[in-house]
Amino acid sequence: TIRDQEIKLGQFIKLANLVETGGAAKEVIAEGQVTVNGTVATRRGKTLRDGDVVCVGPQCARVVAGVEDDDYFDEATA
């Protein structure tokens, strides 16, 4: 889960443990090994939003945006 409503591609693949370092993120993106929603992404600064699916080779992760406290509703505790 990300805190905000969007995150940059390079940051996300590191956060999602699809790569180990920022340098590795830069490398796999430049080499065309990263896809976003099935399309090759070559810009490290590409903006991702809730629901986007990012893959590095066979490993994939879905972007899940954080929930604002004011908007949060939990049926179980209501």
PDB file of N, CA, C and O in Angstrom:
ATOM      1  N   THR A   1       0.846  -1.191   0.000  1.00  0.00           N
ATOM      2  CA  THR A   1       0.000   0.000   0.000  1.00  0.00           C
ATOM      3  C   THR A   1       0.881   1.241   0.000  1.00  0.00           C
ATOM      4  O   THR A   1       1.842   1.331   0.765  1.00  0.00           O
ATOM      5  N   ILE A   2       0.549   2.193  -0.861  1.00  0.00           N
ATOM      6  CA  ILE A   2       1.282   3.457  -0.890  1.00  0.00           C
ATOM      7  C   ILE A   2       0.499   4.488  -0.090  1.00  0.00           C
ATOM      8  O   ILE A   2      -0.720   4.382   0.045  1.00  0.00           O
ATOM      9  N   ARG A   3       1.198   5.481   0.438  1.00  0.00           N
ATOM     10  CA  ARG A   3       0.563   6.505   1.271  1.00  0.00           C
ATOM     11  C   ARG A   3      -0.338   7.433   0.489  1.00  0.00           C
ATOM     12  O   ARG A   3      -1.442   7.754   0.930  1.00  0.00           O
ATOM     13  N   ASP A   4       0.129   7.866  -0.675  1.00  0.00           N
ATOM     14  CA  ASP A   4      -0.605   8.848  -1.459  1.00  0.00           C
ATOM     15  C   ASP A   4      -1.415   8.166  -2.552  1.00  0.00           C
ATOM     16  O   ASP A   4      -1.527   6.941  -2.585  1.00  0.00           O
ATOM     17  N   GLN A   5      -1.975   8.969  -3.440  1.00  0.00           N
ATOM     18  CA  GLN A   5      -2.776   8.421  -4.528  1.00  0.00           C
ATOM     19  C   GLN A   5      -1.931   8.033  -5.730  1.00  0.00           C
ATOM     20  O   GLN A   5      -2.425   7.376  -6.646  1.00  0.00           O
ATOM     21  N   GLU A   6      -0.654   8.434  -5.741  1.00  0.00           N
ATOM     22  CA  GLU A   6       0.220   8.074  -6.854  1.00  0.00           C
ATOM     23  C   GLU A   6       1.655   7.912  -6.374  1.00  0.00           C
ATOM     24  O   GLU A   6       2.032   8.387  -5.303  1.00  0.00           O
ATOM     25  N   ILE A   7       2.452   7.222  -7.206  1.00  0.00           N
ATOM     26  CA  ILE A   7       3.853   6.971  -6.896  1.00  0.00           C
ATOM     27  C   ILE A   7       4.594   6.825  -8.225  1.00  0.00           C
ATOM     28  O   ILE A   7       4.001   6.427  -9.227  1.00  0.00           O
ATOM     29  N   LYS A   8       5.860   7.139  -8.232  1.00  0.00           N
ATOM     30  CA  LYS A   8       6.672   7.011  -9.439  1.00  0.00           C
ATOM     31  C   LYS A   8       7.102   5.550  -9.609  1.00  0.00           C
ATOM     32  O   LYS A   8       7.294   4.825  -8.632  1.00  0.00           O
ATOM     33  N   LEU A   9       7.247   5.140 -10.865  1.00  0.00           N
ATOM     34  CA  LEU A   9       7.581   3.755 -11.189  1.00  0.00           C
ATOM     35  C   LEU A   9       8.844   3.275 -10.498  1.00  0.00           C
ATOM     36  O   LEU A   9       8.843   2.200  -9.897  1.00  0.00           O
ATOM     37  N   GLY A  10       9.927   4.051 -10.569  1.00  0.00           N
ATOM     38  CA  GLY A  10      11.188   3.648  -9.942  1.00  0.00           C
ATOM     39  C   GLY A  10      11.053   3.432  -8.453  1.00  0.00           C
ATOM     40  O   GLY A  10      11.633   2.497  -7.900  1.00  0.00           O
ATOM     41  N   GLN A  11      10.283   4.299  -7.796  1.00  0.00           N
ATOM     42  CA  GLN A  11      10.064   4.163  -6.355  1.00  0.00           C
ATOM     43  C   GLN A  11       9.243   2.918  -6.053  1.00  0.00           C
ATOM     44  O   GLN A  11       9.529   2.181  -5.109  1.00  0.00           O
ATOM     45  N   PHE A  12       8.213   2.696  -6.876  1.00  0.00           N
ATOM     46  CA  PHE A  12       7.310   1.582  -6.591  1.00  0.00           C
ATOM     47  C   PHE A  12       7.979   0.226  -6.722  1.00  0.00           C
ATOM     48  O   PHE A  12       7.785  -0.640  -5.869  1.00  0.00           O
ATOM     49  N   ILE A  13       8.769   0.024  -7.780  1.00  0.00           N
ATOM     50  CA  ILE A  13       9.347  -1.316  -7.934  1.00  0.00           C
ATOM     51  C   ILE A  13      10.348  -1.627  -6.832  1.00  0.00           C
ATOM     52  O   ILE A  13      10.578  -2.791  -6.503  1.00  0.00           O
ATOM     53  N   LYS A  14      10.938  -0.589  -6.265  1.00  0.00           N
ATOM     54  CA  LYS A  14      11.819  -0.796  -5.107  1.00  0.00           C
ATOM     55  C   LYS A  14      10.974  -1.085  -3.861  1.00  0.00           C
ATOM     56  O   LYS A  14      11.269  -2.016  -3.112  1.00  0.00           O
ATOM     57  N   LEU A  15       9.926  -0.287  -3.642  1.00  0.00           N
ATOM     58  CA  LEU A  15       9.041  -0.470  -2.492  1.00  0.00           C
ATOM     59  C   LEU A  15       8.394  -1.855  -2.497  1.00  0.00           C
ATOM     60  O   LEU A  15       8.234  -2.472  -1.444  1.00  0.00           O
ATOM     61  N   ALA A  16       8.023  -2.341  -3.682  1.00  0.00           N
ATOM     62  CA  ALA A  16       7.348  -3.632  -3.804  1.00  0.00           C
ATOM     63  C   ALA A  16       8.331  -4.803  -3.811  1.00  0.00           C
ATOM     64  O   ALA A  16       7.934  -5.952  -4.007  1.00  0.00           O
ATOM     65  N   ASN A  17       9.621  -4.505  -3.593  1.00  0.00           N
ATOM     66  CA  ASN A  17      10.668  -5.534  -3.569  1.00  0.00           C
ATOM     67  C   ASN A  17      10.781  -6.307  -4.889  1.00  0.00           C
ATOM     68  O   ASN A  17      11.123  -7.490  -4.899  1.00  0.00           O
ATOM     69  N   LEU A  18      10.492  -5.625  -5.993  1.00  0.00           N
ATOM     70  CA  LEU A  18      10.690  -6.239  -7.300  1.00  0.00           C
ATOM     71  C   LEU A  18      12.143  -6.097  -7.725  1.00  0.00           C
ATOM     72  O   LEU A  18      12.618  -6.828  -8.594  1.00  0.00           O
ATOM     73  N   VAL A  19      12.856  -5.140  -7.103  1.00  0.00           N
ATOM     74  CA  VAL A  19      14.304  -4.961  -7.256  1.00  0.00           C
ATOM     75  C   VAL A  19      14.852  -4.609  -5.878  1.00  0.00           C
ATOM     76  O   VAL A  19      14.092  -4.247  -4.980  1.00  0.00           O
ATOM     77  N   GLU A  20      16.167  -4.714  -5.709  1.00  0.00           N
ATOM     78  CA  GLU A  20      16.757  -4.455  -4.392  1.00  0.00           C
ATOM     79  C   GLU A  20      17.152  -3.005  -4.164  1.00  0.00           C
ATOM     80  O   GLU A  20      17.100  -2.520  -3.034  1.00  0.00           O
ATOM     81  N   THR A  21      17.550  -2.302  -5.235  1.00  0.00           N
ATOM     82  CA  THR A  21      18.058  -0.943  -5.061  1.00  0.00           C
ATOM     83  C   THR A  21      17.484  -0.007  -6.116  1.00  0.00           C
ATOM     84  O   THR A  21      16.913  -0.442  -7.116  1.00  0.00           O
ATOM     85  N   GLY A  22      17.648   1.283  -5.869  1.00  0.00           N
ATOM     86  CA  GLY A  22      17.248   2.283  -6.852  1.00  0.00           C
ATOM     87  C   GLY A  22      18.038   2.149  -8.141  1.00  0.00           C
ATOM     88  O   GLY A  22      17.503   2.368  -9.228  1.00  0.00           O
ATOM     89  N   GLY A  23      19.315   1.788  -8.022  1.00  0.00           N
ATOM     90  CA  GLY A  23      20.150   1.580  -9.209  1.00  0.00           C
ATOM     91  C   GLY A  23      19.656   0.416 -10.044  1.00  0.00           C
ATOM     92  O   GLY A  23      19.658   0.474 -11.274  1.00  0.00           O
ATOM     93  N   ALA A  24      19.235  -0.638  -9.371  1.00  0.00           N
ATOM     94  CA  ALA A  24      18.688  -1.801 -10.082  1.00  0.00           C
ATOM     95  C   ALA A  24      17.376  -1.422 -10.765  1.00  0.00           C
ATOM     96  O   ALA A  24      17.088  -1.889 -11.867  1.00  0.00           O
ATOM     97  N   ALA A  25      16.585  -0.578 -10.109  1.00  0.00           N
ATOM     98  CA  ALA A  25      15.326  -0.118 -10.705  1.00  0.00           C
ATOM     99  C   ALA A  25      15.606   0.635 -11.999  1.00  0.00           C
ATOM    100  O   ALA A  25      14.972   0.387 -13.024  1.00  0.00           O
ATOM    101  N   LYS A  26      16.556   1.550 -11.940  1.00  0.00           N
ATOM    102  CA  LYS A  26      16.926   2.331 -13.118  1.00  0.00           C
ATOM    103  C   LYS A  26      17.364   1.416 -14.262  1.00  0.00           C
ATOM    104  O   LYS A  26      16.999   1.630 -15.417  1.00  0.00           O
ATOM    105  N   GLU A  27      18.145   0.404 -13.926  1.00  0.00           N
ATOM    106  CA  GLU A  27      18.683  -0.525 -14.927  1.00  0.00           C
ATOM    107  C   GLU A  27      17.592  -1.356 -15.601  1.00  0.00           C
ATOM    108  O   GLU A  27      17.539  -1.423 -16.829  1.00  0.00           O
ATOM    109  N   VAL A  28      16.719  -1.990 -14.809  1.00  0.00           N
ATOM    110  CA  VAL A  28      15.690  -2.852 -15.414  1.00  0.00           C
ATOM    111  C   VAL A  28      14.689  -2.046 -16.230  1.00  0.00           C
ATOM    112  O   VAL A  28      14.174  -2.529 -17.239  1.00  0.00           O
ATOM    113  N   ILE A  29      14.409  -0.809 -15.792  1.00  0.00           N
ATOM    114  CA  ILE A  29      13.499   0.049 -16.556  1.00  0.00           C
ATOM    115  C   ILE A  29      14.146   0.421 -17.884  1.00  0.00           C
ATOM    116  O   ILE A  29      13.506   0.330 -18.932  1.00  0.00           O
ATOM    117  N   ALA A  30      15.406   0.837 -17.851  1.00  0.00           N
ATOM    118  CA  ALA A  30      16.124   1.230 -19.070  1.00  0.00           C
ATOM    119  C   ALA A  30      16.249   0.071 -20.052  1.00  0.00           C
ATOM    120  O   ALA A  30      16.243   0.281 -21.264  1.00  0.00           O
ATOM    121  N   GLU A  31      16.360  -1.139 -19.541  1.00  0.00           N
ATOM    122  CA  GLU A  31      16.499  -2.323 -20.392  1.00  0.00           C
ATOM    123  C   GLU A  31      15.163  -2.842 -20.933  1.00  0.00           C
ATOM    124  O   GLU A  31      15.135  -3.821 -21.679  1.00  0.00           O
ATOM    125  N   GLY A  32      14.059  -2.190 -20.559  1.00  0.00           N
ATOM    126  CA  GLY A  32      12.746  -2.602 -21.061  1.00  0.00           C
ATOM    127  C   GLY A  32      12.194  -3.850 -20.412  1.00  0.00           C
ATOM    128  O   GLY A  32      11.360  -4.539 -20.999  1.00  0.00           O
ATOM    129  N   GLN A  33      12.652  -4.152 -19.193  1.00  0.00           N
ATOM    130  CA  GLN A  33      12.205  -5.360 -18.491  1.00  0.00           C
ATOM    131  C   GLN A  33      10.976  -5.133 -17.619  1.00  0.00           C
ATOM    132  O   GLN A  33      10.493  -6.060 -16.968  1.00  0.00           O
ATOM    133  N   VAL A  34      10.471  -3.897 -17.605  1.00  0.00           N
ATOM    134  CA  VAL A  34       9.350  -3.553 -16.730  1.00  0.00           C
ATOM    135  C   VAL A  34       8.102  -3.267 -17.567  1.00  0.00           C
ATOM    136  O   VAL A  34       8.160  -2.556 -18.570  1.00  0.00           O
ATOM    137  N   THR A  35       6.971  -3.838 -17.133  1.00  0.00           N
ATOM    138  CA  THR A  35       5.706  -3.512 -17.792  1.00  0.00           C
ATOM    139  C   THR A  35       4.746  -2.905 -16.778  1.00  0.00           C
ATOM    140  O   THR A  35       4.771  -3.238 -15.593  1.00  0.00           O
ATOM    141  N   VAL A  36       3.905  -2.009 -17.270  1.00  0.00           N
ATOM    142  CA  VAL A  36       2.840  -1.416 -16.462  1.00  0.00           C
ATOM    143  C   VAL A  36       1.547  -1.701 -17.213  1.00  0.00           C
ATOM    144  O   VAL A  36       1.354  -1.239 -18.338  1.00  0.00           O
ATOM    145  N   ASN A  37       0.673  -2.458 -16.586  1.00  0.00           N
ATOM    146  CA  ASN A  37      -0.593  -2.850 -17.210  1.00  0.00           C
ATOM    147  C   ASN A  37      -0.366  -3.504 -18.574  1.00  0.00           C
ATOM    148  O   ASN A  37      -1.132  -3.282 -19.512  1.00  0.00           O
ATOM    149  N   GLY A  38       0.691  -4.309 -18.675  1.00  0.00           N
ATOM    150  CA  GLY A  38       0.965  -5.063 -19.880  1.00  0.00           C
ATOM    151  C   GLY A  38       1.765  -4.336 -20.950  1.00  0.00           C
ATOM    152  O   GLY A  38       2.071  -4.924 -21.987  1.00  0.00           O
ATOM    153  N   THR A  39       2.110  -3.071 -20.725  1.00  0.00           N
ATOM    154  CA  THR A  39       2.862  -2.283 -21.694  1.00  0.00           C
ATOM    155  C   THR A  39       4.257  -1.989 -21.147  1.00  0.00           C
ATOM    156  O   THR A  39       4.400  -1.609 -19.985  1.00  0.00           O
ATOM    157  N   VAL A  40       5.283  -2.162 -21.976  1.00  0.00           N
ATOM    158  CA  VAL A  40       6.655  -1.890 -21.536  1.00  0.00           C
ATOM    159  C   VAL A  40       6.777  -0.422 -21.133  1.00  0.00           C
ATOM    160  O   VAL A  40       6.341   0.470 -21.859  1.00  0.00           O
ATOM    161  N   ALA A  41       7.375  -0.186 -19.964  1.00  0.00           N
ATOM    162  CA  ALA A  41       7.579   1.173 -19.445  1.00  0.00           C
ATOM    163  C   ALA A  41       9.075   1.450 -19.375  1.00  0.00           C
ATOM    164  O   ALA A  41       9.824   0.675 -18.781  1.00  0.00           O
ATOM    165  N   THR A  42       9.512   2.551 -19.978  1.00  0.00           N
ATOM    166  CA  THR A  42      10.940   2.878 -19.991  1.00  0.00           C
ATOM    167  C   THR A  42      11.240   4.194 -19.287  1.00  0.00           C
ATOM    168  O   THR A  42      12.374   4.671 -19.325  1.00  0.00           O
ATOM    169  N   ARG A  43      10.229   4.788 -18.640  1.00  0.00           N
ATOM    170  CA  ARG A  43      10.439   6.043 -17.902  1.00  0.00           C
ATOM    171  C   ARG A  43      10.355   5.774 -16.404  1.00  0.00           C
ATOM    172  O   ARG A  43       9.305   5.384 -15.895  1.00  0.00           O
ATOM    173  N   ARG A  44      11.448   5.981 -15.712  1.00  0.00           N
ATOM    174  CA  ARG A  44      11.497   5.742 -14.266  1.00  0.00           C
ATOM    175  C   ARG A  44      10.519   6.645 -13.520  1.00  0.00           C
ATOM    176  O   ARG A  44      10.013   6.273 -12.462  1.00  0.00           O
ATOM    177  N   GLY A  45      10.254   7.832 -14.068  1.00  0.00           N
ATOM    178  CA  GLY A  45       9.355   8.792 -13.425  1.00  0.00           C
ATOM    179  C   GLY A  45       7.895   8.640 -13.791  1.00  0.00           C
ATOM    180  O   GLY A  45       7.081   9.491 -13.433  1.00  0.00           O
ATOM    181  N   LYS A  46       7.540   7.569 -14.501  1.00  0.00           N
ATOM    182  CA  LYS A  46       6.140   7.349 -14.882  1.00  0.00           C
ATOM    183  C   LYS A  46       5.290   7.308 -13.623  1.00  0.00           C
ATOM    184  O   LYS A  46       5.645   6.653 -12.644  1.00  0.00           O
ATOM    185  N   THR A  47       4.176   8.006 -13.653  1.00  0.00           N
ATOM    186  CA  THR A  47       3.280   8.061 -12.500  1.00  0.00           C
ATOM    187  C   THR A  47       2.346   6.861 -12.497  1.00  0.00           C
ATOM    188  O   THR A  47       1.673   6.575 -13.487  1.00  0.00           O
ATOM    189  N   LEU A  48       2.318   6.167 -11.371  1.00  0.00           N
ATOM    190  CA  LEU A  48       1.433   5.023 -11.187  1.00  0.00           C
ATOM    191  C   LEU A  48       0.305   5.421 -10.263  1.00  0.00           C
ATOM    192  O   LEU A  48       0.468   6.264  -9.381  1.00  0.00           O
ATOM    193  N   ARG A  49      -0.843   4.800 -10.481  1.00  0.00           N
ATOM    194  CA  ARG A  49      -2.012   5.079  -9.652  1.00  0.00           C
ATOM    195  C   ARG A  49      -2.631   3.777  -9.161  1.00  0.00           C
ATOM    196  O   ARG A  49      -2.272   2.692  -9.618  1.00  0.00           O
ATOM    197  N   ASP A  50      -3.556   3.901  -8.232  1.00  0.00           N
ATOM    198  CA  ASP A  50      -4.242   2.763  -7.645  1.00  0.00           C
ATOM    199  C   ASP A  50      -4.740   1.805  -8.732  1.00  0.00           C
ATOM    200  O   ASP A  50      -5.407   2.221  -9.679  1.00  0.00           O
ATOM    201  N   GLY A  51      -4.414   0.537  -8.588  1.00  0.00           N
ATOM    202  CA  GLY A  51      -4.879  -0.481  -9.512  1.00  0.00           C
ATOM    203  C   GLY A  51      -3.900  -0.852 -10.609  1.00  0.00           C
ATOM    204  O   GLY A  51      -4.063  -1.891 -11.249  1.00  0.00           O
ATOM    205  N   ASP A  52      -2.877  -0.022 -10.844  1.00  0.00           N
ATOM    206  CA  ASP A  52      -1.890  -0.356 -11.864  1.00  0.00           C
ATOM    207  C   ASP A  52      -1.142  -1.630 -11.469  1.00  0.00           C
ATOM    208  O   ASP A  52      -0.854  -1.850 -10.293  1.00  0.00           O
ATOM    209  N   VAL A  53      -0.834  -2.461 -12.460  1.00  0.00           N
ATOM    210  CA  VAL A  53      -0.083  -3.696 -12.226  1.00  0.00           C
ATOM    211  C   VAL A  53       1.285  -3.543 -12.876  1.00  0.00           C
ATOM    212  O   VAL A  53       1.394  -3.287 -14.075  1.00  0.00           O
ATOM    213  N   VAL A  54       2.324  -3.706 -12.065  1.00  0.00           N
ATOM    214  CA  VAL A  54       3.705  -3.544 -12.513  1.00  0.00           C
ATOM    215  C   VAL A  54       4.404  -4.894 -12.436  1.00  0.00           C
ATOM    216  O   VAL A  54       4.337  -5.584 -11.418  1.00  0.00           O
ATOM    217  N   CYS A  55       5.081  -5.267 -13.532  1.00  0.00           N
ATOM    218  CA  CYS A  55       5.807  -6.531 -13.561  1.00  0.00           C
ATOM    219  C   CYS A  55       7.263  -6.291 -13.932  1.00  0.00           C
ATOM    220  O   CYS A  55       7.573  -5.492 -14.815  1.00  0.00           O
ATOM    221  N   VAL A  56       8.141  -6.993 -13.246  1.00  0.00           N
ATOM    222  CA  VAL A  56       9.561  -7.046 -13.591  1.00  0.00           C
ATOM    223  C   VAL A  56       9.820  -8.524 -13.838  1.00  0.00           C
ATOM    224  O   VAL A  56       9.920  -9.318 -12.903  1.00  0.00           O
ATOM    225  N   GLY A  57       9.925  -8.880 -15.115  1.00  0.00           N
ATOM    226  CA  GLY A  57      10.023 -10.300 -15.449  1.00  0.00           C
ATOM    227  C   GLY A  57       8.751 -10.999 -15.005  1.00  0.00           C
ATOM    228  O   GLY A  57       7.655 -10.504 -15.268  1.00  0.00           O
ATOM    229  N   PRO A  58       8.871 -12.147 -14.331  1.00  0.00           N
ATOM    230  CA  PRO A  58       7.684 -12.898 -13.921  1.00  0.00           C
ATOM    231  C   PRO A  58       7.040 -12.394 -12.623  1.00  0.00           C
ATOM    232  O   PRO A  58       5.944 -12.828 -12.269  1.00  0.00           O
ATOM    233  N   GLN A  59       7.714 -11.482 -11.915  1.00  0.00           N
ATOM    234  CA  GLN A  59       7.176 -10.988 -10.643  1.00  0.00           C
ATOM    235  C   GLN A  59       6.334  -9.736 -10.874  1.00  0.00           C
ATOM    236  O   GLN A  59       6.759  -8.809 -11.563  1.00  0.00           O
ATOM    237  N   CYS A  60       5.140  -9.722 -10.293  1.00  0.00           N
ATOM    238  CA  CYS A  60       4.239  -8.583 -10.464  1.00  0.00           C
ATOM    239  C   CYS A  60       3.729  -8.080  -9.121  1.00  0.00           C
ATOM    240  O   CYS A  60       3.685  -8.817  -8.136  1.00  0.00           O
ATOM    241  N   ALA A  61       3.343  -6.799  -9.107  1.00  0.00           N
ATOM    242  CA  ALA A  61       2.757  -6.191  -7.914  1.00  0.00           C
ATOM    243  C   ALA A  61       1.704  -5.194  -8.362  1.00  0.00           C
ATOM    244  O   ALA A  61       1.846  -4.560  -9.408  1.00  0.00           O
ATOM    245  N   ARG A  62       0.648  -5.055  -7.571  1.00  0.00           N
ATOM    246  CA  ARG A  62      -0.431  -4.111  -7.868  1.00  0.00           C
ATOM    247  C   ARG A  62      -0.310  -2.904  -6.946  1.00  0.00           C
ATOM    248  O   ARG A  62      -0.061  -3.047  -5.749  1.00  0.00           O
ATOM    249  N   VAL A  63      -0.488  -1.725  -7.512  1.00  0.00           N
ATOM    250  CA  VAL A  63      -0.464  -0.492  -6.733  1.00  0.00           C
ATOM    251  C   VAL A  63      -1.783  -0.389  -5.957  1.00  0.00           C
ATOM    252  O   VAL A  63      -2.866  -0.469  -6.537  1.00  0.00           O
ATOM    253  N   VAL A  64      -1.670  -0.212  -4.646  1.00  0.00           N
ATOM    254  CA  VAL A  64      -2.844  -0.024  -3.795  1.00  0.00           C
ATOM    255  C   VAL A  64      -2.635   1.270  -3.038  1.00  0.00           C
ATOM    256  O   VAL A  64      -1.721   1.392  -2.222  1.00  0.00           O
ATOM    257  N   ALA A  65      -3.500   2.241  -3.322  1.00  0.00           N
ATOM    258  CA  ALA A  65      -3.379   3.550  -2.683  1.00  0.00           C
ATOM    259  C   ALA A  65      -3.881   3.485  -1.257  1.00  0.00           C
ATOM    260  O   ALA A  65      -4.801   2.732  -0.939  1.00  0.00           O
ATOM    261  N   GLY A  66      -3.261   4.288  -0.399  1.00  0.00           N
ATOM    262  CA  GLY A  66      -3.658   4.342   1.005  1.00  0.00           C
ATOM    263  C   GLY A  66      -5.051   4.923   1.162  1.00  0.00           C
ATOM    264  O   GLY A  66      -5.553   5.623   0.282  1.00  0.00           O
ATOM    265  N   VAL A  67      -5.659   4.625   2.285  1.00  0.00           N
ATOM    266  CA  VAL A  67      -7.010   5.109   2.577  1.00  0.00           C
ATOM    267  C   VAL A  67      -6.897   6.290   3.528  1.00  0.00           C
ATOM    268  O   VAL A  67      -6.253   6.193   4.573  1.00  0.00           O
ATOM    269  N   GLU A  68      -7.521   7.400   3.168  1.00  0.00           N
ATOM    270  CA  GLU A  68      -7.550   8.566   4.054  1.00  0.00           C
ATOM    271  C   GLU A  68      -8.432   8.243   5.256  1.00  0.00           C
ATOM    272  O   GLU A  68      -9.467   7.595   5.103  1.00  0.00           O
ATOM    273  N   ASP A  69      -8.039   8.681   6.439  1.00  0.00           N
ATOM    274  CA  ASP A  69      -8.813   8.402   7.646  1.00  0.00           C
ATOM    275  C   ASP A  69     -10.255   8.883   7.550  1.00  0.00           C
ATOM    276  O   ASP A  69     -11.165   8.196   8.015  1.00  0.00           O
ATOM    277  N   ASP A  70     -10.477  10.048   6.955  1.00  0.00           N
ATOM    278  CA  ASP A  70     -11.826  10.615   6.857  1.00  0.00           C
ATOM    279  C   ASP A  70     -12.728   9.787   5.944  1.00  0.00           C
ATOM    280  O   ASP A  70     -13.945   9.765   6.123  1.00  0.00           O
ATOM    281  N   ASP A  71     -12.137   9.116   4.977  1.00  0.00           N
ATOM    282  CA  ASP A  71     -12.916   8.346   4.010  1.00  0.00           C
ATOM    283  C   ASP A  71     -13.047   6.878   4.382  1.00  0.00           C
ATOM    284  O   ASP A  71     -13.745   6.125   3.704  1.00  0.00           O
ATOM    285  N   TYR A  72     -12.382   6.467   5.452  1.00  0.00           N
ATOM    286  CA  TYR A  72     -12.338   5.051   5.791  1.00  0.00           C
ATOM    287  C   TYR A  72     -13.617   4.612   6.471  1.00  0.00           C
ATOM    288  O   TYR A  72     -14.086   5.255   7.410  1.00  0.00           O
ATOM    289  N   PHE A  73     -14.180   3.507   5.989  1.00  0.00           N
ATOM    290  CA  PHE A  73     -15.377   2.934   6.587  1.00  0.00           C
ATOM    291  C   PHE A  73     -15.161   1.444   6.724  1.00  0.00           C
ATOM    292  O   PHE A  73     -14.912   0.759   5.732  1.00  0.00           O
ATOM    293  N   ASP A  74     -15.251   0.938   7.926  1.00  0.00           N
ATOM    294  CA  ASP A  74     -15.067  -0.470   8.173  1.00  0.00           C
ATOM    295  C   ASP A  74     -16.398  -1.065   8.612  1.00  0.00           C
ATOM    296  O   ASP A  74     -16.881  -0.794   9.712  1.00  0.00           O
ATOM    297  N   GLU A  75     -16.986  -1.883   7.736  1.00  0.00           N
ATOM    298  CA  GLU A  75     -18.275  -2.471   8.025  1.00  0.00           C
ATOM    299  C   GLU A  75     -18.274  -3.275   9.320  1.00  0.00           C
ATOM    300  O   GLU A  75     -19.267  -3.285  10.048  1.00  0.00           O
ATOM    301  N   ALA A  76     -17.174  -3.942   9.606  1.00  0.00           N
ATOM    302  CA  ALA A  76     -17.098  -4.805  10.778  1.00  0.00           C
ATOM    303  C   ALA A  76     -17.219  -4.037  12.089  1.00  0.00           C
ATOM    304  O   ALA A  76     -17.700  -4.578  13.084  1.00  0.00           O
ATOM    305  N   THR A  77     -16.785  -2.783  12.095  1.00  0.00           N
ATOM    306  CA  THR A  77     -16.842  -2.014  13.355  1.00  0.00           C
ATOM    307  C   THR A  77     -17.924  -0.952  13.342  1.00  0.00           C
ATOM    308  O   THR A  77     -18.039  -0.191  14.303  1.00  0.00           O
ATOM    309  N   ALA A  78     -18.715  -0.875  12.297  1.00  0.00           N
ATOM    310  CA  ALA A  78     -19.762   0.151  12.204  1.00  0.00           C
ATOM    311  C   ALA A  78     -20.949  -0.191  13.075  1.00  0.00           C
ATOM    312  O   ALA A  78     -21.921   0.563  13.117  1.00  0.00           O
TER     313      ALA A  78
END
